Amino acid sequence: MNEAARALLLRLDQLRTTVAALVEARSADDPTAQDPLRGLYVSAETAARLASADGGVPELPPATGSFTPEPGDRLTALARDFGLGPVDELLLVAALAADVDRRFEPLYGYLNDDVGRRRASVALALELAGTGPYDPDARGRLHPAAPLITGGLVTLEDEDRPLPGRALRVPERVVAHLLGDDTLDGQLMGAHVELLPPGGSAPGEGLAARIALAPNPVAVHLRERRAGSGADAVTAALRGAGRAVLRHRPEATDPAAARALLREARLRGNGCAVVVELPDGQPGPLVRELAVSDVTVVFAGTDPYDPTWAPGAALLALEDTAAETDPLTAWSEELPAYEGDLAEAVGPYRLGAGQVRRAARGALTLAGFEGVPVGLGHVQKSARQLSAPLLDRHARRVRPAVGFADLVLPEEPLAMLHELAGRARHRDRVLGEWRLRTGGGRGRGVVALFAGDSGTGKTLAAEVVAGELGLDMYVVDLSSVVDKYVGETEKNLEKIFVEADRTDSVLLFDEADAVFGKRSEVKSSHDRYANLESAYLLQRLEAFDGIAVLTTNLRANIDEAFTRRLDLVVDFPFPDVSLRATLWRGCLAGVPQEEGLTSELDACAKEFELAGGAIRSAAVTAGYLAAGRGSPVTAEDVRAGARREYVKSGRLVPGTGMAWAP
């Protein structure tokens, strides 16, 4: 038996002495004490005796005397941390006695004058504490605002009964704690709560360290630049300062879970802190439940603090200083045996310290499962799994399956695509460590414009860059985001950017000229609001910390003020004859072909002026024609597919003078 359990049993022995005295007093005064059916019915004799009572205060046995706690007694520390007085302690012991020693059940049934009520009632518990339900101060110990109730240490059952007759129940987690059990509350295990023990590097300097090392408990709202970054930094600092952390990721406001969370922090003591990642929507009720003065609670979220969330709380509203943390240090600590340039491998990912550790451990697990040293692929896969998939609600997700070898482009745009990937990898070093970041609220994002005719490879190039960086790509069709109602376009865009800030991915805005068209002279309210939409998206892209690619078929229509703020503008030219021949050969490389088709493909490249996308579609058509015959692809199949593309676009088919295939 541990010291805590032994100390609690000594308190119950003292309570048993008081219970025995009360049983003896009741037996002496109650003429029905020997009735075997006592407690099952009210006899006429008992009713007459109760009705003739003079209403005086019943005589109570002596209150429990002074108690010297044993070593390991947890009730003393609990009373200190929850603000309990001596009477509160006695009430708590009386309420939990039957949960520890079942011999109290029949005793309580006798004293309650009801064999079916085997827990301490309010009246009985107050009597055992040396007072009674007639004492207003004593009744106040069980008021909804009293420490026993607000702390979640005692609950009152039987709401339909008068207060003296209501039963007291102590949550199992409190009983287990007093017996020396430190297992996390079962109520919290299903509420997205993680218990993190002390450990890690000592906190350095900065906001997270100041919160962790504050001499008194603080309640803080930390506005994050990226979801989870501030929470990770503060969690690491608190643990490094020797404090346990309860990390809460609620999906919705649950007042009962919030109260259980605070109770858990107080039970653990030793500065145990709570870090809450605020859910989207209206977190006000959750903040009001958790914003207390005796436990360090940090609320982290991307939304600005709203004073109406907790109007009566002394809550500090602070800005996230994620730049103080160095994710590369966390990667290096977790992956000391990584071979290669770790900075380049993890550069595209904007993970907080806690996420980095989870991703690194995931990479090690993947490598161990395969029986090989951890490599770039393991890091990319593990980091990608941590990226929130919430953008799926607003954009189309593409998992890259292509690389630079699949691109057929002139040398200059190809070099610029490599540069785009390099900017994404090294932006933390260049913009952060080397301090080359511009002012004006500009983020650390990389924004590029891909301009060229339809089918010249803009979307494919964006997918290649995403694959090179080990990221997913999300395609946003801006023409579908634009809304005719004033302000709705900005709302739609804001939803996309908020989710994109939580996701490591390449964000592809298709048909950018739908929003970034040249701003016109204001001649109507429509012109004014259209210009506002362009200005909003421009400002939001400048503050974006991710990787964004915008595409347009009409570069001349893009506002010059916007192009000046881009990191890169990549022009995708219409392919010449040489590139078209390469595209034809690449598209049909894995297809059964008749002999001599290669030379015919060169002829098709000269005959048909098609962009890369159209060539791929024509190759697919040729493949279907050949498959239908059950023979290899012929030159005529290829020409038929090419003519089909001319027909689709309404162009004159070469050699026919008609806009349809003969």
N, C-alpha and C positions, 0 to 999 in steps of 0.2 A: 504494500500500500504506500502511495506517495505521500509526501508531507502535506500537500493541499487537501487531499481526501481525509487524512488523519485529523487535520485541524478543523475541517467542517464537521466531522463526526463528534468532536468534542463540543462544538456549539450545539449540535442536536441533543447530546446528553444533557446539557444544561436546560434546553427547551423541554426535554422530557420530564425533568423535575417540576417545571412550572405546570405542564399538562397534568401530571399526576395530582398536584395540589388542587387544580381546578376540577378534576374529576371527583376528587374526594369531597370538595365543597358542594358540587352539584348533587352528589349522592345523598349527602346529609340533608339537603333542603327539599329534595324532590321525592314525594311519597310514592311515585310510580317508578322509582329507580330499579326496583326488582322485577318489574313487569317484563316478561319475555317479549312482549309485542311493543315495547316502548320504542318510539321513533317511527312506528308504522302507522299509527293513528293518534288522534287527539281524543282522550277520554273526557267524559263529562266532568269528572273530578278535576282533571288538569285544566279544562276550560274555566271552571268556576274559580280555581285557584288563581289563574292568570287575570281573570276579570276583576277579582277582589283585591288585586295588588294595589298598594298605595302609591305606586309610581315612583317610589324612591330609587336611588341608585343602588344596583346590586353590589354586594360586597365582593371585591376581587381578591384573588390570592396575591401575595407579594410579587412585585415585578422581578424579572430576572436580574440578579445582581451583577456587579461589575465583572467583566470578562477580560482576561489577559490573553491576547492572541498567541497561538503557538507559531513556531517558525514554519514558514510556508503558507500561513493563513492568507488566502486571497481576498477574503471579504473586506479586510482592512483597506487594502489598496483599491478595491472596487468602490468602497464608500468614498474614498478620497477622489477618485477620478470621476465619479458620477455625482458628487456633491450630496451624499447621504448623511443624515444625522443618526444618532443612536437609536431613536424609535424606528427609523427606516430600516436599519440593520435587523432589528428584532422582527419587524413585519416580513422582511424578505426571508429570514430563516424559517419563520412560521409557515410561510407560503410554500417553500420548497421542501419541507420536511418529508411529506408523503412521497415525493419524487425520489428520495434517497433511501428512506427506511419505511417499508410498507407497514410496519407496526403502528405508524401514526394514522393510517387510514381508519381502522375501527375506532380509535380514540377520537378522531375528529368527527366520525359519524355519531358517536355518543354525545359529544359536546354540542354538535349542531342539532341534536334532537331529531335526526333524520338519518337512518342507516344508509340511505342512498347517496348522501352528500358527504363524501369522504375526503374532501379538500377543506382547507381552512377558509371559512367565510370571513368577510370583512369584520363582522362583530367579534368572531372568535380570535382572529389575528390581533385585533386591537386589545382584547382582554389579555391575551398572552404577552402583549407588550406592556402591560401594566396600566392601560387606559381603557377606553370604551368608545362606542359609536356616538355617545352623547357628548363627547368632547370635540368641539369644532376644530381645534388645532390638530387633534389626532385624525379626524376625518379628512382634513386638508392634506394629509400625507398621501392620500390616494386620489387627490384631485387630478383631472386631466393634465394640468400644468405642473404637477409635482415631479420631482426627480425620478421617483420610482417608475412613473408612468411614461414621462417623456424620454427617459433613458431606455425604455423597452425592457426593463427588468421584471416588471409585473404587469399582467393583464387582468382585467375584471371580466368575468363571465356572467351569464344569466342576466342580460340587459333588462328583461321584463321584471326582475325582482327589485325590491327596495335595496338601497346601498348596503345596509348591514347584512342582508342575506346573500349578497353576491359572492361567488367563489373567487378565490385568488389563484392564479396560475403563473408559474415562472417558466419562461421559455427554456426548452431543453438545452439551448446553447449556453445560457447563463448557468444552469445547473452543472453542465459539463465543465465549464470554465472553473467554477469553484471547486470541482473535484480534480482539477489539474489537467484537463484535456484541452489542448490548444488547436484542435482540428477546426478548420474554417466552417462557419455556419452553413449548414446544408441549404438554407434558404438562399444563400449567396452563390452557391455553386451553379445554380441554374440561372443566375442573373448577370452573367458576363462579368464576374469579379475574379480577379487574379491576385493572390497573395504573393508578394515579392519580398523575400527576406533581405536584411541588410547585407551589403557587399559591394564590391567594385572599387573603383578609384575614388579617392577623397575629392570632394567638390573643389573646383578651383575658384575662379572669379566670375562675376557676372550675375545676371538676374536669377538664374536657377540656383546658384550657390547661395545667394542671399536669402532666398526662400527656405532652402534646406537648413541653413544655419541660423535662422531667426530665433532669438531667445524665447519668444512666446508664440503660441499657435496663431496662425494667420489664415484668413480666407481670401483667396485670390482668384480673379478671373483673368486668364491669360489668353489674349487674342493671338492666334497662330497665323503665320503666313501660309503654312501648309498643315493640313489636318494631321495631328499626331506628333508633329515635330517638337512643339513646346512641352507636351505631356511627356514625351520620351526624355527630354533634357532634364526636366524637373524630377522625374522618377529616378533617373540615374544619379542626380545630385543628392536626393534624399537618401537613397540606399548607400551612397558613398559616405554620407554623414552618419551612418550607423543606425538608420531608421528603417523600419519595415514600411512597406507601401501597399495599400489596397488599391489596385488599378481597376476602375469601373468603366465599362463600355456599354452603357444602357442603350437599348433599342427604343425604349419609350419610358415615360415617367412612371415609376412605381413607388409610391410613398412608403409602402411597407418595406420594400427592399432598401430604400434610402435610409430608413430608420435602423434597419438591421445592419447596414453598412457602418453607420456612426457608432452603434453599439459595439460592433466588432473592433473598431479602432480604439474605443475607450477600454474595452476588455483587455486588449493586448498592451496598452500603455506604452511606456518608453518612447513616446513621441511618434507612435504609428500615425502615418499620414494617409490621406485619401486623395487620389488623383482621378478626376472624372473627365472623360471625353464627352463633351456635351452632344446630344443628338440633334439632328436637324429639326426645325420647327419651332416650337415654343418651349424652351427649357425652364421657363420661370418657376413652375411648381417644384421641379427637381432642385433648382438653386435655393429656393426658400426652405426646403426640407434640410438641405445639407450645409447651408451657410451658418455655422455655429462659431462660438468664440473659444471653445476649449479643445478643438481638434484642428490641425492644419488640413485645410481642404483646398485643393487647386482645381478650378474649373478651366478646361482648355477647349477652345473652339475657334472656328474661323470667323464667326459673326462677331460684330462689336458688342460690347457689354451694354445691356439695357438696364438702367436703374430701377425700372418697374419690376424686374425679376425678383428682387429681394429688397424692397424699400426700407426695411428696418434693420438690415444687416450692415455691419462695418466691413465692407468688402472692397479690396483693392483691385482696381481695373488697370492691368498692365499690358504692354505690347510684348509679343514674343521676340526673343533675341536669338533665334535659331542659328544666326551666324556665329554665335559664341562656341557652338559645338562643332567638332571636326569629325564628320562621318568616316573619313578615311582612317583616322586613328582607331575607331571602333572596328572597322573592317580588318585593319592590320592586327589588332589584338586577337580577333577571332580566327583569322586565317594566316597564322605566321608562316605556314609552309607553302603558301601560294607561290607558284612559279610564274613569273611574268610581271607585267606592269599592272599592279593592282589599281593604281589611281586611274589608269585608262579604262580598266575593266568596269569599275563601279562609277565612273564619272557621269553616265547618263541617269543614274538613279538618285532621286531626292528623298532619301530615307532618313528618319531620325535615328538616334543612337539605339533605341530599343528595337526598332524595325531592322536596323542593320544586324544586330546580334541574332535576331530570329532568322533573317535571311542567310547569314553566314552559317548558322547551325544547320539550316535546311540544306545548304550546299554541301556541307560535310556529310550529312546523312545520305544525300544522293550519290556522292562520290563513293562513300563506304558501301552502299548497296551495289554499285557497279564494280567495286574492287579496284578502283583506280584513284590516283591523286586528284584532289579537287582542281578543277579547271574552269575556264571561262564559261563554258556551257552550263556547268552546275550553278555558278554564281548568277548567271542571267536567268535561268529557269526559276531558281528560288526567289530572287528579287521580284520577278514578274508575278509570281503567285501572291505576293504581298500587296500588289497594286489593286486598289479597290475597283471592282467591276461596275461601279455605279453609272459610268458613262453609257452603258448599254441602253439606258432608258432614253438617251438623247441623241445617240450617234450609232453608226454601224461599226462593229468591231471587226478588224481584219488581223488575223495572225499571220505575220509575214512568212512566206515560203519561197522567197526569191532572194537573189544576191546580185552583186555588181556584175557577175558573169552573165546574168540574164539581160542586162541593159545593152542596147545598141545605140550609142550616142556619139556625137563628135567629141573630140578631146576636151574642149573648153568646158561645156556643161558637165561632163563626167568629172573633171577635176573639181568643179564647184560643189558637186554632190559629196565628194570625199571631204572637202573643206567643211561642209555643213555638218557631217558626222563628227569631224574633229572639233568643231566649236561646241557641240553638245557634250563631248567627252571632257574637254579641258576648261569649261566655263568657270568651274569653281576655282581653279588655279588662276586663270586670267582675270576674272572679274572680282574674285574674293581675295585670294592671297596676294595678287599683284595690284589690286585696287584700281583696275582699269574700268570699273563700272561707272557709267554716267549717272548723274544726279536726276532730280525731278521725279523721284519715285519709280524709276525704271527698274524692272525686275531682272532676274538672271536668265531669262528665257532666250531662246534662239528662234527668230521668226524669219521665214524665207518666203519668197513669191516665186512660183513656177508659172511661166507664161509661155504659151504656144498653142498651135492649132489643136483641135480635138484629135486624139489618137496618137499624139507625138510622144507619149510616155510619161506624162506628168504624175499621174496617180501611181504608176508602176515605180517611178523613181522614188516617190515618198515611201512606198512600201519597202523598197530596197534599203533606204536609209534607216527605217525603223528596224528592219531585220539586222542590219549591221550593228545597231546599238543594242540589240536584244530586247526591243520594246514591241508592244502591240501598237497598231495604228487604229485610230478612230476617225471615221469619215463623217463630216458634218456638211450637209447640203445647205448652204446659206440661203438659197432661194426658197427652201421650205421653212426656214427660220423667220424670214421677214414676214411681218404681220401688218395687215392694213390698219389695225387699231393702234392709236397713239400709245406708245410706251410698251406695247407687248413684245416688240422685237428685242428691246433691251432686256426684258425679263427672260425671254427665251435664251438669249446669249449668256446672261448672268448664270443661269442654271448650268449651262454647258461649262463655263469657265470654273465655277465652284467645284464641279465634279472633276474637271480636268486637273485642278490644282491638287486633288487627292490621288491622282493616278499618274504613274510613270508611263507615259505613252507619247506617241507622235500624233498630234491633233491636225487633221487635214480638213481645211475649209475649202469645199469645192464651190466653184462659181463665185469667187470673191467679189467680182464686179457688181453682184447683186446688192452689196452693202458699200463697197469701197469705190463706187463710181464717182466720177468727178463731181464735186459739190457745185451746185448750180446757184445762180442768182435767185434770191428769195423773192418770188412773185406771188406765192400763196402759202397757206399754212402747211400744205403737203410738202412743199420745198423745204420749209423750215424744219419740219420733223424728220424728213429724210436726211438732212444735213446733221441733225442731232444724232441719228442712228450711226452715221459714219464716224462722228466725233467720239461717240461712246465706245465703239468697237476699237477705234484707234487707241484710245486711252487704256482700254482693258488689255489689249495686246502688249502695250508697253510695260504694264505692271505684271504681266504673266511670267511665271518662273519656269514654264515647261518648254516644249518644243512644238512649234506650230508651223505648218506649211499651208499657204494659200495658193490656189490655182485659178488661172483665168485664161480664157481663149482670146481675150481682147485687152492686151496690156495697155493700149492707148486710152482705154476708158478708165484706168485706175488713176485716182487722185495723186498728183505729184507729192502733196504733203505726206501722204502715206508711204510712198516708195522711199522717201528720204529716211524714214525711220526703220526700214527693213535692214536686217543683217546681210541678207543675200538676195539677189534677183537672178534667177537662172532662166535663160531663154532656151526653149526647146524648139530647134528649127525643124522644118519639114524635111524628112530624110531625102538625100540625093540618091542617084541610081546605085551607087556603091553600097550605101547603108540599106537601101531597100533589098538588094540582093542578099546581103547578110541576114536581114530579117526573114526573108523567105526561107533561106537555108536553116536558120535557127528554129523557126516554127515547125518545119517538117523533118527535123533531125531524127526523131524517133519513129517516123512513119514509114511503112514499106513503100518503096518507090520503084517505078519502072527504070530501066537502064537509060542513062542519058538525061535524066530529069534535071540534074544540076545545071547543065547549060541552058535548058529551057527556063529555069528559074531566073537566070541572068537576063534572058529575053523578056520575061514577064516584068522584071524590075524596070526595064526600059519602057515597056509598053504601057504599064499601068502605074499611074502616079497615086500611090496609096500611102497613108501614114501607117505607123507600126500597128496601131490598134486594128485598122482595117485589114492589114495583111494577116494578122492573127485570125481574124474572123473568116477571111477568105480561105486560109489554110484549114480551119475547122470544117468549112463547107466542103472543101476538096476531100477531106478525110471521110466525111459521111457519104459522099458520092462513091468513093472507092469501097467503103465498107458495105454499101448496099449491093455492089456487084460482086463482092468477095474477091477483089483483085487489088494490086498495088495502086498507089496514086499515080495518075498520068498527067501529062502536061495539059491535056484538055480539062481535067478536073480542076487544076490550078487556075486556068483561065476562066472556067465557069464560076469558080468562087470569087475571082477578082471582078468579073462582070457583075456578079450579084451585089458586091459592095458599091459599085457605081450606081446601080439601080436604086439601092437603099438610100443613097445620098442625093438622088435626083440629078446626077451628072450624066453627060453624054458618054455612052460606052465607046471606047476607042475602036475605030474601024467600022462602026455601024451608023454613027450620026444620030443615034436614037438614045433616049433615056430609059431604055429597057433592053433586056437581053433578047436577042433574036431566038 
